[in-house]
Amino acid sequence: MNLRQAEEGKEYIVQRIETNDEELDAFLFSLGCYSGEPITVISRRKKSCVVSIKDGRYNIDNDLAEAIIV
């Protein structure tokens, strides 16, 4: 299941990141979003969602949310 399908307020563990873009992988890694790390969907918007990773909250677009497999 990807992050767009995840239930709000429930903590999930990132299984993998499905993208072929090395810069995007490095960006997500810098946020602390990589395999084995917990992630929580705080809220959803029309074109994005707010997630909690480690001690930070980030607004990510739907395409990126679909690349994060939990």
PDB file of N, CA, C and O in Angstrom, chain B, residues numbered from 101:
ATOM      1  N   MET B 101       0.853  -1.169   0.000  1.00  0.00           N
ATOM      2  CA  MET B 101       0.000   0.000   0.000  1.00  0.00           C
ATOM      3  C   MET B 101       0.899   1.231   0.000  1.00  0.00           C
ATOM      4  O   MET B 101       1.931   1.256   0.669  1.00  0.00           O
ATOM      5  N   ASN B 102       0.500   2.249  -0.753  1.00  0.00           N
ATOM      6  CA  ASN B 102       1.290   3.473  -0.755  1.00  0.00           C
ATOM      7  C   ASN B 102       0.729   4.469   0.270  1.00  0.00           C
ATOM      8  O   ASN B 102      -0.316   4.234   0.876  1.00  0.00           O
ATOM      9  N   LEU B 103       1.429   5.557   0.445  1.00  0.00           N
ATOM     10  CA  LEU B 103       1.076   6.517   1.493  1.00  0.00           C
ATOM     11  C   LEU B 103      -0.261   7.215   1.231  1.00  0.00           C
ATOM     12  O   LEU B 103      -0.927   7.631   2.179  1.00  0.00           O
ATOM     13  N   ARG B 104      -0.659   7.351  -0.019  1.00  0.00           N
ATOM     14  CA  ARG B 104      -1.959   7.971  -0.323  1.00  0.00           C
ATOM     15  C   ARG B 104      -3.109   7.113   0.165  1.00  0.00           C
ATOM     16  O   ARG B 104      -4.181   7.638   0.467  1.00  0.00           O
ATOM     17  N   GLN B 105      -2.915   5.814   0.248  1.00  0.00           N
ATOM     18  CA  GLN B 105      -3.962   4.895   0.694  1.00  0.00           C
ATOM     19  C   GLN B 105      -3.954   4.712   2.204  1.00  0.00           C
ATOM     20  O   GLN B 105      -4.852   4.076   2.756  1.00  0.00           O
ATOM     21  N   ALA B 106      -2.948   5.262   2.877  1.00  0.00           N
ATOM     22  CA  ALA B 106      -2.801   5.074   4.319  1.00  0.00           C
ATOM     23  C   ALA B 106      -3.870   5.858   5.090  1.00  0.00           C
ATOM     24  O   ALA B 106      -4.346   6.906   4.653  1.00  0.00           O
ATOM     25  N   GLU B 107      -4.219   5.313   6.235  1.00  0.00           N
ATOM     26  CA  GLU B 107      -5.220   5.921   7.110  1.00  0.00           C
ATOM     27  C   GLU B 107      -4.592   7.076   7.889  1.00  0.00           C
ATOM     28  O   GLU B 107      -3.462   6.969   8.367  1.00  0.00           O
ATOM     29  N   GLU B 108      -5.326   8.171   8.012  1.00  0.00           N
ATOM     30  CA  GLU B 108      -4.837   9.331   8.761  1.00  0.00           C
ATOM     31  C   GLU B 108      -4.682   8.995  10.239  1.00  0.00           C
ATOM     32  O   GLU B 108      -5.527   8.315  10.821  1.00  0.00           O
ATOM     33  N   GLY B 109      -3.603   9.474  10.836  1.00  0.00           N
ATOM     34  CA  GLY B 109      -3.374   9.310  12.259  1.00  0.00           C
ATOM     35  C   GLY B 109      -2.767   7.991  12.673  1.00  0.00           C
ATOM     36  O   GLY B 109      -2.457   7.803  13.850  1.00  0.00           O
ATOM     37  N   LYS B 110      -2.590   7.078  11.749  1.00  0.00           N
ATOM     38  CA  LYS B 110      -2.023   5.769  12.070  1.00  0.00           C
ATOM     39  C   LYS B 110      -0.553   5.738  11.649  1.00  0.00           C
ATOM     40  O   LYS B 110      -0.202   6.196  10.562  1.00  0.00           O
ATOM     41  N   GLU B 111       0.294   5.199  12.511  1.00  0.00           N
ATOM     42  CA  GLU B 111       1.719   5.115  12.209  1.00  0.00           C
ATOM     43  C   GLU B 111       2.006   3.880  11.358  1.00  0.00           C
ATOM     44  O   GLU B 111       1.521   2.785  11.642  1.00  0.00           O
ATOM     45  N   TYR B 112       2.799   4.077  10.318  1.00  0.00           N
ATOM     46  CA  TYR B 112       3.209   2.998   9.419  1.00  0.00           C
ATOM     47  C   TYR B 112       4.726   2.960   9.368  1.00  0.00           C
ATOM     48  O   TYR B 112       5.396   3.917   9.756  1.00  0.00           O
ATOM     49  N   ILE B 113       5.255   1.864   8.893  1.00  0.00           N
ATOM     50  CA  ILE B 113       6.694   1.717   8.677  1.00  0.00           C
ATOM     51  C   ILE B 113       6.955   1.756   7.175  1.00  0.00           C
ATOM     52  O   ILE B 113       6.313   1.032   6.414  1.00  0.00           O
ATOM     53  N   VAL B 114       7.888   2.592   6.747  1.00  0.00           N
ATOM     54  CA  VAL B 114       8.238   2.692   5.329  1.00  0.00           C
ATOM     55  C   VAL B 114       8.889   1.391   4.901  1.00  0.00           C
ATOM     56  O   VAL B 114       9.889   0.972   5.485  1.00  0.00           O
ATOM     57  N   GLN B 115       8.331   0.751   3.888  1.00  0.00           N
ATOM     58  CA  GLN B 115       8.887  -0.502   3.358  1.00  0.00           C
ATOM     59  C   GLN B 115       9.929  -0.228   2.270  1.00  0.00           C
ATOM     60  O   GLN B 115      11.004  -0.828   2.250  1.00  0.00           O
ATOM     61  N   ARG B 116       9.583   0.690   1.370  1.00  0.00           N
ATOM     62  CA  ARG B 116      10.509   1.043   0.288  1.00  0.00           C
ATOM     63  C   ARG B 116      10.029   2.329  -0.397  1.00  0.00           C
ATOM     64  O   ARG B 116       8.898   2.775  -0.206  1.00  0.00           O
ATOM     65  N   ILE B 117      10.914   2.895  -1.187  1.00  0.00           N
ATOM     66  CA  ILE B 117      10.604   4.080  -1.987  1.00  0.00           C
ATOM     67  C   ILE B 117      10.688   3.650  -3.448  1.00  0.00           C
ATOM     68  O   ILE B 117      11.730   3.174  -3.897  1.00  0.00           O
ATOM     69  N   GLU B 118       9.599   3.816  -4.187  1.00  0.00           N
ATOM     70  CA  GLU B 118       9.569   3.407  -5.601  1.00  0.00           C
ATOM     71  C   GLU B 118       9.719   4.626  -6.500  1.00  0.00           C
ATOM     72  O   GLU B 118       8.736   5.227  -6.935  1.00  0.00           O
ATOM     73  N   THR B 119      10.969   4.972  -6.765  1.00  0.00           N
ATOM     74  CA  THR B 119      11.253   6.066  -7.687  1.00  0.00           C
ATOM     75  C   THR B 119      12.583   5.792  -8.371  1.00  0.00           C
ATOM     76  O   THR B 119      13.451   5.130  -7.802  1.00  0.00           O
ATOM     77  N   ASN B 120      12.745   6.288  -9.569  1.00  0.00           N
ATOM     78  CA  ASN B 120      13.994   6.126 -10.312  1.00  0.00           C
ATOM     79  C   ASN B 120      14.838   7.391 -10.264  1.00  0.00           C
ATOM     80  O   ASN B 120      15.864   7.477 -10.938  1.00  0.00           O
ATOM     81  N   ASP B 121      14.418   8.369  -9.477  1.00  0.00           N
ATOM     82  CA  ASP B 121      15.088   9.659  -9.387  1.00  0.00           C
ATOM     83  C   ASP B 121      16.032   9.668  -8.173  1.00  0.00           C
ATOM     84  O   ASP B 121      15.574   9.640  -7.031  1.00  0.00           O
ATOM     85  N   GLU B 122      17.326   9.707  -8.420  1.00  0.00           N
ATOM     86  CA  GLU B 122      18.309   9.684  -7.335  1.00  0.00           C
ATOM     87  C   GLU B 122      18.227  10.930  -6.465  1.00  0.00           C
ATOM     88  O   GLU B 122      18.429  10.850  -5.253  1.00  0.00           O
ATOM     89  N   GLU B 123      17.931  12.087  -7.067  1.00  0.00           N
ATOM     90  CA  GLU B 123      17.807  13.320  -6.295  1.00  0.00           C
ATOM     91  C   GLU B 123      16.624  13.238  -5.335  1.00  0.00           C
ATOM     92  O   GLU B 123      16.717  13.696  -4.196  1.00  0.00           O
ATOM     93  N   LEU B 124      15.527  12.664  -5.783  1.00  0.00           N
ATOM     94  CA  LEU B 124      14.355  12.497  -4.936  1.00  0.00           C
ATOM     95  C   LEU B 124      14.643  11.527  -3.801  1.00  0.00           C
ATOM     96  O   LEU B 124      14.224  11.758  -2.667  1.00  0.00           O
ATOM     97  N   ASP B 125      15.351  10.450  -4.092  1.00  0.00           N
ATOM     98  CA  ASP B 125      15.749   9.504  -3.052  1.00  0.00           C
ATOM     99  C   ASP B 125      16.612  10.195  -1.996  1.00  0.00           C
ATOM    100  O   ASP B 125      16.415   9.988  -0.798  1.00  0.00           O
ATOM    101  N   ALA B 126      17.559  11.009  -2.435  1.00  0.00           N
ATOM    102  CA  ALA B 126      18.442  11.720  -1.513  1.00  0.00           C
ATOM    103  C   ALA B 126      17.657  12.725  -0.678  1.00  0.00           C
ATOM    104  O   ALA B 126      17.922  12.889   0.513  1.00  0.00           O
ATOM    105  N   PHE B 127      16.686  13.401  -1.305  1.00  0.00           N
ATOM    106  CA  PHE B 127      15.854  14.359  -0.582  1.00  0.00           C
ATOM    107  C   PHE B 127      15.045  13.661   0.507  1.00  0.00           C
ATOM    108  O   PHE B 127      15.004  14.128   1.646  1.00  0.00           O
ATOM    109  N   LEU B 128      14.406  12.555   0.166  1.00  0.00           N
ATOM    110  CA  LEU B 128      13.614  11.817   1.151  1.00  0.00           C
ATOM    111  C   LEU B 128      14.502  11.281   2.268  1.00  0.00           C
ATOM    112  O   LEU B 128      14.106  11.286   3.434  1.00  0.00           O
ATOM    113  N   PHE B 129      15.688  10.823   1.921  1.00  0.00           N
ATOM    114  CA  PHE B 129      16.627  10.334   2.924  1.00  0.00           C
ATOM    115  C   PHE B 129      17.017  11.453   3.888  1.00  0.00           C
ATOM    116  O   PHE B 129      17.156  11.221   5.089  1.00  0.00           O
ATOM    117  N   SER B 130      17.194  12.674   3.357  1.00  0.00           N
ATOM    118  CA  SER B 130      17.559  13.808   4.211  1.00  0.00           C
ATOM    119  C   SER B 130      16.431  14.174   5.180  1.00  0.00           C
ATOM    120  O   SER B 130      16.683  14.732   6.248  1.00  0.00           O
ATOM    121  N   LEU B 131      15.187  13.857   4.805  1.00  0.00           N
ATOM    122  CA  LEU B 131      14.051  14.094   5.699  1.00  0.00           C
ATOM    123  C   LEU B 131      13.904  12.985   6.742  1.00  0.00           C
ATOM    124  O   LEU B 131      13.183  13.136   7.728  1.00  0.00           O
ATOM    125  N   GLY B 132      14.590  11.884   6.511  1.00  0.00           N
ATOM    126  CA  GLY B 132      14.471  10.734   7.410  1.00  0.00           C
ATOM    127  C   GLY B 132      13.466   9.717   6.921  1.00  0.00           C
ATOM    128  O   GLY B 132      13.036   8.849   7.681  1.00  0.00           O
ATOM    129  N   CYS B 133      13.087   9.816   5.658  1.00  0.00           N
ATOM    130  CA  CYS B 133      12.104   8.905   5.069  1.00  0.00           C
ATOM    131  C   CYS B 133      12.839   7.837   4.267  1.00  0.00           C
ATOM    132  O   CYS B 133      13.193   8.049   3.107  1.00  0.00           O
ATOM    133  N   TYR B 134      13.064   6.693   4.896  1.00  0.00           N
ATOM    134  CA  TYR B 134      13.710   5.559   4.239  1.00  0.00           C
ATOM    135  C   TYR B 134      13.219   4.277   4.890  1.00  0.00           C
ATOM    136  O   TYR B 134      12.544   4.323   5.918  1.00  0.00           O
ATOM    137  N   SER B 135      13.544   3.159   4.314  1.00  0.00           N
ATOM    138  CA  SER B 135      13.044   1.856   4.767  1.00  0.00           C
ATOM    139  C   SER B 135      13.292   1.653   6.257  1.00  0.00           C
ATOM    140  O   SER B 135      14.378   1.916   6.774  1.00  0.00           O
ATOM    141  N   GLY B 136      12.237   1.171   6.932  1.00  0.00           N
ATOM    142  CA  GLY B 136      12.333   0.867   8.349  1.00  0.00           C
ATOM    143  C   GLY B 136      11.950   2.007   9.273  1.00  0.00           C
ATOM    144  O   GLY B 136      11.842   1.804  10.483  1.00  0.00           O
ATOM    145  N   GLU B 137      11.742   3.197   8.737  1.00  0.00           N
ATOM    146  CA  GLU B 137      11.406   4.354   9.568  1.00  0.00           C
ATOM    147  C   GLU B 137       9.888   4.537   9.682  1.00  0.00           C
ATOM    148  O   GLU B 137       9.164   4.289   8.718  1.00  0.00           O
ATOM    149  N   PRO B 138       9.403   4.969  10.849  1.00  0.00           N
ATOM    150  CA  PRO B 138       7.972   5.219  11.006  1.00  0.00           C
ATOM    151  C   PRO B 138       7.544   6.517  10.304  1.00  0.00           C
ATOM    152  O   PRO B 138       8.300   7.486  10.246  1.00  0.00           O
ATOM    153  N   ILE B 139       6.323   6.509   9.778  1.00  0.00           N
ATOM    154  CA  ILE B 139       5.753   7.686   9.123  1.00  0.00           C
ATOM    155  C   ILE B 139       4.251   7.706   9.420  1.00  0.00           C
ATOM    156  O   ILE B 139       3.610   6.656   9.468  1.00  0.00           O
ATOM    157  N   THR B 140       3.701   8.893   9.617  1.00  0.00           N
ATOM    158  CA  THR B 140       2.285   9.043   9.930  1.00  0.00           C
ATOM    159  C   THR B 140       1.671  10.087   9.012  1.00  0.00           C
ATOM    160  O   THR B 140       2.243  11.162   8.830  1.00  0.00           O
ATOM    161  N   VAL B 141       0.509   9.784   8.428  1.00  0.00           N
ATOM    162  CA  VAL B 141      -0.233  10.771   7.649  1.00  0.00           C
ATOM    163  C   VAL B 141      -1.057  11.592   8.633  1.00  0.00           C
ATOM    164  O   VAL B 141      -1.931  11.057   9.315  1.00  0.00           O
ATOM    165  N   ILE B 142      -0.780  12.884   8.706  1.00  0.00           N
ATOM    166  CA  ILE B 142      -1.489  13.772   9.621  1.00  0.00           C
ATOM    167  C   ILE B 142      -2.823  14.216   9.009  1.00  0.00           C
ATOM    168  O   ILE B 142      -3.866  14.146   9.658  1.00  0.00           O
ATOM    169  N   SER B 143      -2.774  14.669   7.759  1.00  0.00           N
ATOM    170  CA  SER B 143      -3.995  15.099   7.079  1.00  0.00           C
ATOM    171  C   SER B 143      -3.806  15.023   5.577  1.00  0.00           C
ATOM    172  O   SER B 143      -2.684  14.943   5.077  1.00  0.00           O
ATOM    173  N   ARG B 144      -4.924  15.051   4.867  1.00  0.00           N
ATOM    174  CA  ARG B 144      -4.918  15.010   3.403  1.00  0.00           C
ATOM    175  C   ARG B 144      -5.531  16.285   2.856  1.00  0.00           C
ATOM    176  O   ARG B 144      -6.452  16.861   3.435  1.00  0.00           O
ATOM    177  N   ARG B 145      -5.000  16.697   1.741  1.00  0.00           N
ATOM    178  CA  ARG B 145      -5.558  17.823   0.997  1.00  0.00           C
ATOM    179  C   ARG B 145      -5.825  17.339  -0.413  1.00  0.00           C
ATOM    180  O   ARG B 145      -5.560  16.183  -0.742  1.00  0.00           O
ATOM    181  N   LYS B 146      -6.347  18.216  -1.238  1.00  0.00           N
ATOM    182  CA  LYS B 146      -6.710  17.819  -2.597  1.00  0.00           C
ATOM    183  C   LYS B 146      -5.509  17.299  -3.402  1.00  0.00           C
ATOM    184  O   LYS B 146      -5.598  16.253  -4.044  1.00  0.00           O
ATOM    185  N   LYS B 147      -4.397  18.027  -3.365  1.00  0.00           N
ATOM    186  CA  LYS B 147      -3.242  17.653  -4.182  1.00  0.00           C
ATOM    187  C   LYS B 147      -2.026  17.263  -3.361  1.00  0.00           C
ATOM    188  O   LYS B 147      -0.942  17.084  -3.917  1.00  0.00           O
ATOM    189  N   SER B 148      -2.184  17.126  -2.040  1.00  0.00           N
ATOM    190  CA  SER B 148      -1.036  16.809  -1.200  1.00  0.00           C
ATOM    191  C   SER B 148      -1.493  16.196   0.120  1.00  0.00           C
ATOM    192  O   SER B 148      -2.689  16.072   0.385  1.00  0.00           O
ATOM    193  N   CYS B 149      -0.527  15.822   0.928  1.00  0.00           N
ATOM    194  CA  CYS B 149      -0.840  15.355   2.278  1.00  0.00           C
ATOM    195  C   CYS B 149       0.273  15.787   3.224  1.00  0.00           C
ATOM    196  O   CYS B 149       1.419  15.973   2.815  1.00  0.00           O
ATOM    197  N   VAL B 150      -0.086  15.943   4.490  1.00  0.00           N
ATOM    198  CA  VAL B 150       0.864  16.334   5.525  1.00  0.00           C
ATOM    199  C   VAL B 150       1.268  15.065   6.266  1.00  0.00           C
ATOM    200  O   VAL B 150       0.418  14.310   6.739  1.00  0.00           O
ATOM    201  N   VAL B 151       2.572  14.842   6.361  1.00  0.00           N
ATOM    202  CA  VAL B 151       3.082  13.649   7.032  1.00  0.00           C
ATOM    203  C   VAL B 151       4.029  14.040   8.159  1.00  0.00           C
ATOM    204  O   VAL B 151       4.644  15.106   8.150  1.00  0.00           O
ATOM    205  N   SER B 152       4.119  13.145   9.117  1.00  0.00           N
ATOM    206  CA  SER B 152       5.056  13.313  10.218  1.00  0.00           C
ATOM    207  C   SER B 152       6.153  12.270  10.063  1.00  0.00           C
ATOM    208  O   SER B 152       5.886  11.068  10.050  1.00  0.00           O
ATOM    209  N   ILE B 153       7.392  12.743   9.946  1.00  0.00           N
ATOM    210  CA  ILE B 153       8.557  11.874   9.842  1.00  0.00           C
ATOM    211  C   ILE B 153       9.529  12.317  10.924  1.00  0.00           C
ATOM    212  O   ILE B 153       9.955  13.472  10.955  1.00  0.00           O
ATOM    213  N   LYS B 154       9.877  11.392  11.811  1.00  0.00           N
ATOM    214  CA  LYS B 154      10.728  11.712  12.961  1.00  0.00           C
ATOM    215  C   LYS B 154      10.067  12.839  13.743  1.00  0.00           C
ATOM    216  O   LYS B 154       8.932  12.680  14.192  1.00  0.00           O
ATOM    217  N   ASP B 155      10.747  13.980  13.923  1.00  0.00           N
ATOM    218  CA  ASP B 155      10.177  15.089  14.692  1.00  0.00           C
ATOM    219  C   ASP B 155       9.649  16.216  13.814  1.00  0.00           C
ATOM    220  O   ASP B 155       9.345  17.297  14.318  1.00  0.00           O
ATOM    221  N   GLY B 156       9.535  15.980  12.506  1.00  0.00           N
ATOM    222  CA  GLY B 156       9.110  17.034  11.599  1.00  0.00           C
ATOM    223  C   GLY B 156       7.807  16.713  10.893  1.00  0.00           C
ATOM    224  O   GLY B 156       7.419  15.553  10.757  1.00  0.00           O
ATOM    225  N   ARG B 157       7.140  17.772  10.447  1.00  0.00           N
ATOM    226  CA  ARG B 157       5.936  17.627   9.626  1.00  0.00           C
ATOM    227  C   ARG B 157       6.215  18.228   8.261  1.00  0.00           C
ATOM    228  O   ARG B 157       6.770  19.321   8.146  1.00  0.00           O
ATOM    229  N   TYR B 158       5.820  17.496   7.228  1.00  0.00           N
ATOM    230  CA  TYR B 158       6.109  17.916   5.864  1.00  0.00           C
ATOM    231  C   TYR B 158       4.864  17.782   4.999  1.00  0.00           C
ATOM    232  O   TYR B 158       4.053  16.874   5.185  1.00  0.00           O
ATOM    233  N   ASN B 159       4.730  18.699   4.056  1.00  0.00           N
ATOM    234  CA  ASN B 159       3.650  18.647   3.084  1.00  0.00           C
ATOM    235  C   ASN B 159       4.238  18.070   1.798  1.00  0.00           C
ATOM    236  O   ASN B 159       5.119  18.679   1.191  1.00  0.00           O
ATOM    237  N   ILE B 160       3.756  16.898   1.381  1.00  0.00           N
ATOM    238  CA  ILE B 160       4.266  16.263   0.169  1.00  0.00           C
ATOM    239  C   ILE B 160       3.134  16.118  -0.844  1.00  0.00           C
ATOM    240  O   ILE B 160       1.977  15.937  -0.466  1.00  0.00           O
ATOM    241  N   ASP B 161       3.471  16.197  -2.127  1.00  0.00           N
ATOM    242  CA  ASP B 161       2.433  16.088  -3.150  1.00  0.00           C
ATOM    243  C   ASP B 161       2.022  14.621  -3.330  1.00  0.00           C
ATOM    244  O   ASP B 161       2.701  13.704  -2.867  1.00  0.00           O
ATOM    245  N   ASN B 162       0.909  14.434  -4.006  1.00  0.00           N
ATOM    246  CA  ASN B 162       0.334  13.098  -4.165  1.00  0.00           C
ATOM    247  C   ASN B 162       1.255  12.155  -4.944  1.00  0.00           C
ATOM    248  O   ASN B 162       1.289  10.960  -4.651  1.00  0.00           O
ATOM    249  N   ASP B 163       1.996  12.660  -5.920  1.00  0.00           N
ATOM    250  CA  ASP B 163       2.905  11.804  -6.692  1.00  0.00           C
ATOM    251  C   ASP B 163       3.999  11.233  -5.784  1.00  0.00           C
ATOM    252  O   ASP B 163       4.348  10.057  -5.885  1.00  0.00           O
ATOM    253  N   LEU B 164       4.523  12.060  -4.915  1.00  0.00           N
ATOM    254  CA  LEU B 164       5.540  11.587  -3.981  1.00  0.00           C
ATOM    255  C   LEU B 164       4.944  10.626  -2.966  1.00  0.00           C
ATOM    256  O   LEU B 164       5.576   9.635  -2.599  1.00  0.00           O
ATOM    257  N   ALA B 165       3.737  10.913  -2.512  1.00  0.00           N
ATOM    258  CA  ALA B 165       3.058  10.025  -1.550  1.00  0.00           C
ATOM    259  C   ALA B 165       2.828   8.639  -2.155  1.00  0.00           C
ATOM    260  O   ALA B 165       2.888   7.633  -1.448  1.00  0.00           O
ATOM    261  N   GLU B 166       2.566   8.587  -3.453  1.00  0.00           N
ATOM    262  CA  GLU B 166       2.359   7.299  -4.119  1.00  0.00           C
ATOM    263  C   GLU B 166       3.664   6.519  -4.255  1.00  0.00           C
ATOM    264  O   GLU B 166       3.631   5.297  -4.398  1.00  0.00           O
ATOM    265  N   ALA B 167       4.808   7.193  -4.214  1.00  0.00           N
ATOM    266  CA  ALA B 167       6.099   6.527  -4.344  1.00  0.00           C
ATOM    267  C   ALA B 167       6.561   5.915  -3.017  1.00  0.00           C
ATOM    268  O   ALA B 167       7.460   5.074  -3.005  1.00  0.00           O
ATOM    269  N   ILE B 168       5.954   6.329  -1.904  1.00  0.00           N
ATOM    270  CA  ILE B 168       6.352   5.824  -0.593  1.00  0.00           C
ATOM    271  C   ILE B 168       5.454   4.651  -0.242  1.00  0.00           C
ATOM    272  O   ILE B 168       4.252   4.818  -0.040  1.00  0.00           O
ATOM    273  N   ILE B 169       6.045   3.458  -0.171  1.00  0.00           N
ATOM    274  CA  ILE B 169       5.311   2.228   0.104  1.00  0.00           C
ATOM    275  C   ILE B 169       5.432   1.901   1.591  1.00  0.00           C
ATOM    276  O   ILE B 169       6.532   1.816   2.137  1.00  0.00           O
ATOM    277  N   VAL B 170       4.274   1.721   2.235  1.00  0.00           N
ATOM    278  CA  VAL B 170       4.255   1.393   3.671  1.00  0.00           C
ATOM    279  C   VAL B 170       3.675   0.007   3.885  1.00  0.00           C
ATOM    280  O   VAL B 170       3.575  -0.452   5.023  1.00  0.00           O
TER     281      VAL B 170
END
